[in-house]
Structure formats: C-alpha cells, structure tokens
Amino acid sequence: MVTRRIRWFRCSISAAGLVFLVLSAPSLASAGESGCLHCHRGIEPIRAADSGMAKAIAKLGAKMGDPAGCVVCHGGDPAARTKAAAHGGTFYADPGSPWINDKTCGRCHMNLVRAQWRSLMMTESGKIQGAAWSAGSLEGYDHRWANYDVKNPTDPHARLGTEAYRAYKDKLAALFPNAYPKRQEQLPPAPDPSEVVDDPQKAAFTYLRVECERCHLGVRGRQKRGDYRGMGCSACHMPYSNEGLYEGADPSIPRDEPGHVLVHSIQATREAKVTVHGTTYSGVPVETCTTCHDRGKRIGTSFQGLMETAYTSPWAEDGSPQPALHTKHYMAMREDIHYQKGMMCQDCHTSLDLHGDGTLAGTTLASVEIECADCHGTPDRYPWELPLGYGDEFGQAPGDAPRGTASELLPKQDMGTVYPPEDGYLISARGNPLGNVVRR
C-alpha cells in the first residue's frame, strides 16, 4: 500500500460548520478617535488590530483624517457628529458592492476587483445558456449572453495565474471557443405575455430574470431565511446569519431588522478571526456559500447532506413545523465525506475558481481549475507525478511530464494565510500552486 505524503493545512471546523475558540473581541476604539465611533461605539474591528490588513487600513485612514480607518472602506465624513452628515456625500453602506468596490476593496485588491467582472459569479453565463438551451436551444450551444455586455481584455497578460496556467487556458480557449467566449451580450429583457404567446421559448428570459439571476454578485439576493448576504466581495467575506440579524456590540445597528451582517468582521482565511458572542471561528463557512448554491445543482446543500422535501417535519420541540431554509424544507441525509471530515468549500476551491482569472468562461468546467487527483493522486502516482491537465473534464493533458510542486505562491496570494511550503506546494490540474496543500 502506498502512503500519501501530503499534509493539509486548513481552517478548523466541526461537522456543524465551525469550531469555536473562546476569545474576546478586540475593541475598535483603541484604533483612535473617529467621528464614526461616536455612534458606532462597540462595533467589531474589521480585522484584528495586529493584522497586516488592519495596519494598512489604519495607516491610510490616518492620512484621510480618520485614525480608525472607517472612511477607507465606507467613505463618509469622519468629523461629522450626526448620521446625516457622516453618511452624506460619498458613502458606501456595503463597501464590497461591485458597483463601487474599485474605490474600496480595490485599494489593495485591484487585481481581483478587475477580475470579478468576467467571473461566472458576476456574468452567470453558464446558467443563462443552460436555461436557454433547455427552453429550446435558443442560441444553440453558444454562451452568448451574460448579465451585462462584457468582453475579454486586450492585454494577453491580463489573465491571472502562472505562466503554465495561462498557456494551458489559452490552449483550452482555442480548442473550445464555446466554453471560452471572447465577448458576451446582456441577456434580453423579460418578454411581455403577448411575446410569450407568439414564441413560448422566450419565457426562458422571464424565468432567468425572476429566479436565476438573483444570485449574481451585483445584487443582494433573495434576502430570505438562509439567503441573506451582501454584494460583491461582501457576499463571501462578510458573515450573515440565517436570520439576517446583527448580533454584535454596536448599539446603533437594529437587532430586529433583517439584512444586516452578523458582526462587522471579515471572514477569509485561517488568520482572519470572526468573534460572535465570545466564540471565534475562521474561514468562510459552507453556510455562506449556500446562500447562493442551494439552487441549480444544489451543490452547497448536497455537500452538507441536505435533500429537499415537501414535508415540514421533523417538528420543533414546541410542535411547530420546520422553518423554511432557502425557502425550502430539507431532510438530513449523509454529508459529503469532505464535509464530514471538517473541510469547507474553500479548502479545495482556489481564489481563481471564485474570483475568476480575469477572462471570460462560459461554464463551471471552464472556470474551475481543481481535480480530485490534485490532492489524492492515483493508485499508481502521487499528485506531483501527474502531468498538468490530468483529470480535466476537457481531457487535454499536455504530455506525461510530471507537474512537480511549487516553491512560491501567486502574486498577492500571500495576502491570505501563508503556510510553509515544506517540500513544495501541490499544483492544480491547470498549473497554479495550491497554497494550503503541501508535500511533506
């Protein structure tokens, strides 16, 4: 029997989704006086004061007249003493919104802000094409439509990733132009009833706009139990409870008004700690992903072992029916083995899987770069002995040369938690280093 020499580094979670460490939340007041804190006294720090992110925000905030750094992300007037004045002018309630995040998150993460506009989470071209196809092959198999007009950048180096990754993706784009469109158009508007009578296939556009497109990152989603989230960066990096209620220490935020963050702290990788009621977790919980990934393929809920049912049982202790989650009811089945072992979606899915690599993709298969063998290998070979492209659904393994391991991360990949490479970072099927998986 072959013993796998692979060591996983990941955020620790339990079968329920999170492992809790009993820690107290640091106070933002120590960051310096700010007019914002006259109302938001007690609000949670966006990151721990000793983190690189918090230090960068404080440094920039000081230059902008706000030692606490609130205006770096939210804008507004830090010298004001009333809500109307403080929130006047240029103010961003949700700094992660893609419509303005070039001025907020983009201060430090401009490469990802640029990439977002061509990511599947923004264009949603895969589900648009799927609905159009199932409604009668409205455009054949062309991935013509997106949520807005968009085209690939003219700079051939705009694609993020290693040289090997870019070369591999360029080859795939040439072989499968339908899966890698160069430009896309905004999907047609929902038709009026008379148009549907004359051409029933056009009902697909009504279905898409009413149901499917509410998950793209340019909107806040359905805002129902289990579906509360922010926009853009905030959709993944800000925590929301199933009920959408704020549970932090800021007295100015209503606690009975759905649609607020759980607490005012970023969730990201292992070093980004989020504290709620004296307990602390790290990473992006699976429950965050299922605010969107509970429809379509149901990949988020099936990963958790949840299967939809028409029945509202099991009953609660007081005899009331099971409350709807994602507007549906579920039976608890067997979870995915990775979930059982305490893994989250981000343990496998890479930054480029999620943020996009800066170029268009028409399907998830075109965008997602990971394969099972990237970590598990095969019965005969270790992951680093496999060629690039092994296991890729497009079946384009370029030769048999071993992919090896990587000694360095991608540029800016070190802005998240960085683990020692030991004998090298494992490499994805398409050529990028997996920063949380090392050879040992």
C-alpha positions as CSV (number, residue, x, y, z in Angstrom):
1,M,0.0,0.0,0.0
2,V,1.2,3.5,-0.9
3,T,1.3,6.0,1.9
4,R,0.4,9.5,0.8
5,R,2.9,12.2,1.8
6,I,0.5,15.1,1.7
7,R,-0.2,17.4,4.6
8,W,-3.4,19.5,4.7
9,F,-3.5,22.9,6.2
10,R,-7.0,24.2,6.6
11,C,-9.4,26.2,8.7
12,S,-10.7,24.0,11.5
13,I,-14.4,23.4,11.6
14,S,-16.7,20.8,13.1
15,A,-19.4,18.8,11.5
16,A,-21.8,21.6,12.4
17,G,-19.7,24.0,10.3
18,L,-17.5,25.8,12.8
19,V,-15.1,25.1,15.6
20,F,-15.2,27.7,18.3
21,L,-12.3,29.1,20.3
22,V,-13.2,31.1,23.4
23,L,-11.7,34.5,22.8
24,S,-12.9,38.0,23.3
25,A,-13.4,40.5,20.5
26,P,-10.9,43.4,20.5
27,S,-12.3,46.9,20.6
28,L,-12.1,49.2,17.7
29,A,-11.9,52.2,20.0
30,S,-8.2,51.6,20.5
31,A,-7.6,52.3,16.9
32,G,-8.0,56.0,17.5
33,E,-10.8,58.5,17.8
34,S,-13.2,58.8,14.9
35,G,-16.5,60.6,14.5
36,C,-17.9,57.3,13.2
37,L,-17.3,55.7,16.7
38,H,-19.5,58.3,18.4
39,C,-22.4,56.4,17.1
40,H,-20.8,53.0,16.3
41,R,-19.1,52.6,19.7
42,G,-18.5,49.0,20.3
43,I,-18.6,47.9,16.7
44,E,-16.3,44.9,15.9
45,P,-13.0,45.5,14.2
46,I,-13.0,44.5,10.5
47,R,-9.8,42.7,11.3
48,A,-7.6,42.2,14.4
49,A,-5.5,45.3,15.1
50,D,-2.2,43.4,14.8
51,S,-3.1,42.1,11.3
52,G,-1.5,43.4,8.2
53,M,-4.9,44.5,6.8
54,A,-5.8,46.4,9.9
55,K,-2.5,48.2,9.9
56,A,-2.8,49.1,6.3
57,I,-6.3,50.5,6.8
58,A,-5.2,52.5,9.9
59,K,-2.2,54.0,8.0
60,L,-4.4,55.1,5.1
61,G,-7.2,56.2,7.4
62,A,-4.8,58.5,9.3
63,K,-3.9,60.2,6.0
64,M,-7.6,60.7,5.4
65,G,-8.3,62.2,8.8
66,D,-9.8,59.1,10.3
67,P,-7.4,57.1,12.6
68,A,-9.9,54.3,13.0
69,G,-9.9,53.9,9.2
70,C,-13.7,53.7,8.7
71,V,-13.6,56.0,5.7
72,V,-11.1,53.9,3.9
73,C,-13.9,51.4,3.2
74,H,-17.1,53.3,3.9
75,G,-16.3,56.8,2.8
76,G,-18.4,59.5,4.6
77,D,-17.2,62.3,6.8
78,P,-15.4,61.1,10.0
79,A,-15.6,64.6,11.6
80,A,-19.3,64.7,11.5
81,R,-21.4,64.2,14.6
82,T,-24.8,63.4,13.0
83,K,-25.7,60.4,10.9
84,A,-27.0,62.5,8.1
85,A,-23.7,64.5,7.9
86,A,-21.5,61.5,8.4
87,H,-23.2,59.4,5.8
88,G,-23.5,62.4,3.4
89,G,-21.6,62.8,0.2
90,T,-19.7,59.7,-0.9
91,F,-20.7,57.0,1.5
92,Y,-20.8,53.2,0.9
93,A,-23.0,51.2,3.2
94,D,-21.7,48.0,1.5
95,P,-18.0,48.6,0.5
96,G,-17.9,45.2,-1.2
97,S,-20.5,46.1,-3.8
98,P,-19.1,45.5,-7.3
99,W,-20.5,48.8,-8.4
100,I,-18.1,50.8,-6.2
101,N,-15.5,48.3,-4.9
102,D,-12.8,49.7,-7.2
103,K,-12.8,52.6,-4.7
104,T,-12.8,50.4,-1.6
105,C,-11.6,46.8,-1.7
106,G,-9.7,47.8,-4.9
107,R,-7.3,50.0,-3.0
108,C,-5.5,46.8,-2.0
109,H,-7.0,44.1,-4.2
110,M,-7.4,45.7,-7.6
111,N,-6.4,42.6,-9.5
112,L,-9.4,40.7,-8.0
113,V,-11.7,43.7,-8.5
114,R,-10.9,43.8,-12.2
115,A,-11.2,40.0,-12.5
116,Q,-14.7,40.0,-10.9
117,W,-16.4,41.4,-14.0
118,R,-15.5,38.3,-16.0
119,S,-16.1,35.8,-13.3
120,L,-19.1,33.4,-13.5
121,M,-20.4,34.7,-10.2
122,M,-21.0,38.0,-12.0
123,T,-21.8,37.1,-15.6
124,E,-23.7,33.9,-14.7
125,S,-23.4,32.9,-18.4
126,G,-23.5,29.2,-17.6
127,K,-26.9,29.2,-16.1
128,I,-28.2,31.6,-18.7
129,Q,-27.0,29.3,-21.5
130,G,-28.4,26.3,-19.7
131,A,-31.8,27.8,-19.3
132,A,-31.8,29.0,-23.0
133,W,-30.8,25.5,-24.1
134,S,-33.4,23.7,-22.1
135,A,-36.1,26.1,-23.4
136,G,-35.5,25.1,-26.9
137,S,-31.9,25.8,-27.9
138,L,-32.4,29.5,-28.3
139,E,-28.8,30.1,-29.3
140,G,-27.6,26.5,-29.8
141,Y,-24.6,25.8,-27.6
142,D,-23.1,29.3,-27.8
143,H,-22.6,31.0,-24.5
144,R,-23.7,34.3,-26.0
145,W,-25.3,36.0,-23.0
146,A,-24.3,37.4,-19.6
147,N,-25.8,39.7,-17.1
148,Y,-24.2,42.7,-19.0
149,D,-22.1,43.4,-22.1
150,V,-18.6,42.2,-21.4
151,K,-15.5,41.2,-23.4
152,N,-12.1,39.9,-22.7
153,P,-9.2,42.3,-22.1
154,T,-6.9,43.0,-25.0
155,D,-3.8,42.5,-22.8
156,P,-2.8,38.8,-23.2
157,H,-1.2,39.0,-19.7
158,A,-4.4,40.2,-18.0
159,R,-5.2,36.6,-17.2
160,L,-4.2,35.9,-13.6
161,G,-2.1,32.8,-12.7
162,T,1.2,31.2,-13.5
163,E,2.7,31.1,-17.0
164,A,1.9,27.4,-17.2
165,Y,-1.7,28.1,-16.2
166,R,-2.1,30.9,-18.7
167,A,-0.6,28.7,-21.5
168,Y,-2.9,25.8,-20.6
169,K,-6.0,28.0,-20.5
170,D,-5.1,29.7,-23.8
171,K,-4.9,26.2,-25.4
172,L,-8.3,25.3,-24.0
173,A,-9.8,28.5,-25.2
174,A,-8.6,27.8,-28.7
175,L,-10.0,24.2,-28.6
176,F,-13.3,25.0,-27.0
177,P,-14.4,28.5,-28.1
178,N,-18.0,27.9,-26.9
179,A,-16.8,27.4,-23.4
180,Y,-14.4,30.3,-23.5
181,P,-16.2,33.2,-25.3
182,K,-14.3,36.3,-26.2
183,R,-17.3,38.6,-25.6
184,Q,-20.9,38.3,-24.3
185,E,-24.1,40.4,-24.6
186,Q,-26.6,41.3,-21.9
187,L,-29.4,38.8,-21.9
188,P,-32.6,40.0,-23.5
189,P,-35.3,41.6,-21.2
190,A,-38.2,39.6,-19.9
191,P,-40.8,39.4,-22.6
192,D,-44.4,40.6,-22.2
193,P,-47.1,38.0,-22.2
194,S,-48.0,38.5,-25.8
195,E,-44.5,37.8,-26.9
196,V,-44.6,34.5,-25.0
197,V,-47.8,33.5,-26.7
198,D,-46.2,34.0,-30.1
199,D,-42.8,32.5,-29.1
200,P,-43.1,30.3,-25.9
201,Q,-39.3,29.8,-25.8
202,K,-38.9,33.4,-24.7
203,A,-40.4,32.5,-21.3
204,A,-36.8,31.4,-20.5
205,F,-35.8,35.1,-20.1
206,T,-38.6,35.7,-17.6
207,Y,-37.6,32.6,-15.6
208,L,-33.9,33.7,-15.7
209,R,-34.6,37.3,-14.5
210,V,-37.2,36.3,-11.9
211,E,-35.4,33.3,-10.4
212,C,-31.9,32.5,-11.6
213,E,-30.2,35.9,-11.8
214,R,-30.9,37.0,-8.2
215,C,-27.7,35.1,-7.2
216,H,-25.2,37.2,-9.1
217,L,-22.9,39.3,-7.1
218,G,-24.3,42.6,-8.4
219,V,-27.4,42.2,-6.2
220,R,-28.1,41.2,-2.6
221,G,-30.0,38.1,-3.5
222,R,-33.4,36.9,-2.2
223,Q,-32.9,38.1,1.4
224,K,-34.9,35.2,2.8
225,R,-34.0,32.9,5.7
226,G,-30.7,31.3,4.9
227,D,-30.1,33.6,1.9
228,Y,-29.0,36.9,3.5
229,R,-25.7,38.2,2.1
230,G,-24.0,41.3,0.8
231,M,-22.9,42.2,-2.7
232,G,-19.6,41.6,-4.5
233,C,-16.8,40.9,-2.1
234,S,-19.2,41.1,0.9
235,A,-21.3,38.2,-0.4
236,C,-18.5,35.8,0.7
237,H,-16.3,37.8,3.0
238,M,-18.9,39.3,5.4
239,P,-20.8,36.9,7.8
240,Y,-24.6,36.7,7.8
241,S,-26.7,34.5,9.9
242,N,-29.6,32.5,8.6
243,E,-32.0,35.1,10.1
244,G,-30.0,38.1,8.7
245,L,-29.8,39.8,12.1
246,Y,-26.9,41.7,13.6
247,E,-25.6,40.1,16.8
248,G,-22.6,42.3,17.5
249,A,-21.9,45.1,20.1
250,D,-22.8,48.2,18.1
251,P,-25.8,49.8,19.8
252,S,-26.7,51.8,16.7
253,I,-27.4,48.8,14.4
254,P,-31.0,47.5,14.9
255,R,-31.1,43.9,16.2
256,D,-34.6,43.1,14.9
257,E,-34.2,44.3,11.3
258,P,-33.1,41.5,8.9
259,G,-30.5,42.2,6.3
260,H,-27.6,43.2,8.5
261,V,-24.2,41.4,8.9
262,L,-23.9,39.0,11.8
263,V,-20.9,41.0,13.1
264,H,-18.7,43.6,11.5
265,S,-15.6,41.4,10.8
266,I,-14.2,40.0,7.6
267,Q,-14.1,36.2,7.1
268,A,-11.4,34.9,4.8
269,T,-8.6,32.5,5.6
270,R,-7.3,31.0,8.8
271,E,-5.8,34.1,10.3
272,A,-8.9,36.2,9.8
273,K,-10.8,35.6,13.0
274,V,-14.5,36.3,13.5
275,T,-15.8,36.5,17.0
276,V,-19.5,36.2,17.8
277,H,-20.8,36.0,21.4
278,G,-17.4,35.3,22.8
279,T,-16.6,32.4,20.4
280,T,-14.3,32.7,17.4
281,Y,-14.0,30.9,14.1
282,S,-12.0,31.4,10.9
283,G,-12.5,30.7,7.2
284,V,-15.6,31.2,5.0
285,P,-18.3,28.8,6.3
286,V,-20.1,26.5,4.0
287,E,-23.3,28.2,5.0
288,T,-22.0,31.4,3.4
289,C,-21.7,29.5,0.1
290,T,-25.1,28.0,0.3
291,T,-26.8,31.5,0.4
292,C,-26.4,31.1,-3.4
293,H,-25.5,27.5,-4.0
294,D,-28.8,26.0,-2.8
295,R,-30.4,26.0,-6.3
296,G,-29.4,24.7,-9.7
297,K,-27.0,21.9,-8.9
298,R,-27.8,22.2,-5.2
299,I,-24.1,21.6,-4.6
300,G,-23.9,23.6,-1.4
301,T,-26.8,21.8,0.4
302,S,-25.9,18.4,-1.0
303,F,-22.4,18.9,0.3
304,Q,-24.0,19.3,3.7
305,G,-26.2,16.2,3.3
306,L,-29.4,18.2,2.9
307,M,-32.1,17.0,0.4
308,E,-35.2,18.9,-0.3
309,T,-38.5,17.5,0.9
310,A,-42.1,18.6,0.5
311,Y,-42.7,17.9,4.2
312,T,-42.0,20.2,7.1
313,S,-41.1,17.5,9.6
314,P,-39.1,16.9,11.8
315,W,-41.0,19.0,14.2
316,A,-39.5,21.5,16.6
317,E,-39.8,20.9,20.4
318,D,-42.8,23.2,20.6
319,G,-44.6,21.3,17.9
320,S,-44.2,23.9,15.2
321,P,-43.1,22.8,11.7
322,Q,-39.5,23.0,10.5
323,P,-38.8,26.6,9.4
324,A,-38.0,27.1,5.7
325,L,-34.4,27.4,4.8
326,H,-33.6,29.0,1.4
327,T,-37.5,29.0,1.1
328,K,-37.4,25.1,1.1
329,H,-37.5,22.3,3.6
330,Y,-34.9,19.5,3.9
331,M,-34.2,16.0,5.2
332,A,-30.8,15.4,6.7
333,M,-29.0,12.7,4.6
334,R,-25.4,11.7,4.6
335,E,-22.9,14.5,4.2
336,D,-20.1,14.6,1.6
337,I,-17.0,12.9,3.1
338,H,-15.0,16.1,2.9
339,Y,-17.7,17.9,5.0
340,Q,-17.7,15.0,7.5
341,K,-14.0,15.5,7.9
342,G,-14.3,19.2,8.7
343,M,-13.5,20.7,5.4
344,M,-15.0,23.8,3.8
345,C,-15.6,24.7,0.2
346,Q,-12.5,27.0,0.2
347,D,-10.3,24.1,1.2
348,C,-10.5,22.9,-2.3
349,H,-11.7,25.8,-4.4
350,T,-9.0,28.2,-5.3
351,S,-9.0,32.0,-5.4
352,L,-9.2,31.9,-9.2
353,D,-12.1,29.4,-9.1
354,L,-14.0,32.0,-7.1
355,H,-12.8,35.5,-8.1
356,G,-12.2,34.5,-11.7
357,D,-8.9,34.8,-13.5
358,G,-9.7,38.0,-15.4
359,T,-11.1,36.3,-18.6
360,L,-14.5,35.0,-19.6
361,A,-15.6,31.5,-19.0
362,G,-19.0,30.1,-20.1
363,T,-19.3,27.2,-17.8
364,T,-18.1,26.0,-14.4
365,L,-16.0,23.3,-16.1
366,A,-14.2,26.1,-18.0
367,S,-13.5,28.1,-14.9
368,V,-12.8,25.6,-12.0
369,E,-9.2,24.6,-12.0
370,I,-9.1,21.7,-9.4
371,E,-9.4,18.0,-9.9
372,C,-9.6,15.2,-7.3
373,A,-6.2,13.9,-8.3
374,D,-4.6,17.2,-7.5
375,C,-4.6,16.1,-3.8
376,H,-5.4,12.4,-3.9
377,G,-3.2,11.3,-6.8
378,T,-4.0,7.9,-8.3
379,P,-3.3,4.4,-7.2
380,D,0.0,4.5,-9.1
381,R,1.2,8.1,-8.8
382,Y,1.4,10.9,-6.4
383,P,-0.1,14.2,-7.4
384,W,3.2,15.8,-8.2
385,E,4.0,12.9,-10.6
386,L,0.9,13.6,-12.7
387,P,1.0,15.8,-15.8
388,L,-0.8,19.1,-15.9
389,G,-4.3,18.5,-17.2
390,Y,-4.7,15.1,-15.6
391,G,-8.4,14.5,-14.8
392,D,-9.5,17.7,-16.6
393,E,-13.0,17.2,-18.0
394,F,-11.8,18.7,-21.3
395,G,-9.3,15.8,-21.5
396,Q,-6.3,17.8,-22.5
397,A,-3.4,16.5,-20.6
398,P,-0.4,18.0,-22.4
399,G,2.0,15.1,-22.4
400,D,3.2,13.0,-19.5
401,A,5.8,15.3,-17.8
402,P,5.2,15.4,-14.0
403,R,3.8,18.7,-12.8
404,G,6.1,18.7,-9.7
405,T,5.5,21.1,-6.9
406,A,5.7,24.9,-6.5
407,S,8.0,26.8,-4.1
408,E,6.3,30.1,-4.4
409,L,2.7,31.4,-4.3
410,L,1.0,33.5,-6.9
411,P,1.5,37.3,-6.6
412,K,-0.8,38.6,-3.8
413,Q,-1.8,35.0,-2.8
414,D,0.3,35.8,0.3
415,M,-2.3,38.4,1.4
416,G,-4.2,35.4,2.8
417,T,-2.8,32.9,5.3
418,V,0.6,31.6,4.1
419,Y,1.8,28.2,5.1
420,P,5.4,27.0,4.9
421,P,6.0,25.2,1.6
422,E,7.9,22.3,3.2
423,D,8.7,20.1,0.2
424,G,6.6,22.2,-2.1
425,Y,3.0,23.4,-2.7
426,L,0.9,21.0,-4.7
427,I,-0.2,22.3,-8.1
428,S,-3.7,22.3,-9.6
429,A,-4.5,20.4,-12.7
430,R,-4.2,23.6,-14.6
431,G,-0.9,24.8,-13.2
432,N,-1.4,27.1,-10.2
433,P,0.0,26.4,-6.7
434,L,-2.4,25.2,-4.0
435,G,-1.4,27.4,-1.1
436,N,-3.0,25.2,1.6
437,V,-1.7,21.8,0.4
438,V,2.0,20.9,0.7
439,R,4.1,17.9,0.0
440,R,5.9,16.5,3.1
